[in-house]
Amino acid sequence: MIYVYTGNGKGKTSACIGQVVRARGRGLRVAFVQFMKRNGEAGEQTFLNELLGDDFFAAGEGFFRREEDRPKHRDAALRALAWAQNRAGQADVLIADEILYALGKKLLLEEDIKALIRHAKANETHLVLSGRGFPAALTPEVDLITEMMEIRHPWRAGHSAVPGLDF
């Protein structure tokens, strides 16, 4: 199965971590890669490192804000993609968190995502893709799409992100 968690609302990475808990609870081997977050940047990374060990990889370079940083972000996305391709077939469930951000920023191409989907299917690995901006052109390739919709967010009222709840 190919799952997608997308949308502008909060909860995409949390949904991915929920999939980890559910899969591991059934004895499945899980591999989890983060395409944008730098290692040590988010609270879930400590948990995932402890739970998954070498089956967790935070490959990102953080927020992509400046065009002059594109080469290092592209390299990080390609490292994450290669890692994911390698884990498909080794893991029962492969989670590619934030891969859609990398696609939206043109650090990866739609064909890169399609190739990962094909590879996961050929290796009978369930694949979870997350991030904002899921392109409609990929809809026929996937089995489930859940869109998180922001209705209200404290950031809009000037509140900072809360460690342990938001990152």
Protein Blocks (a to p, Z undefined) as FASTA:
>chain_A
ZZddedjbehilmmmmmmmmmmmmnopacddddfkbcghkamklmmmmmmnmmmpccfbg
bjafbfklmmmmmmmmmmmmmmmmmmgojambdcdehklmmmmnopacfklmmmmmmmmm
mnopacddedehiafklmmmpmbdcddddfbdfklnopacdehklZZ
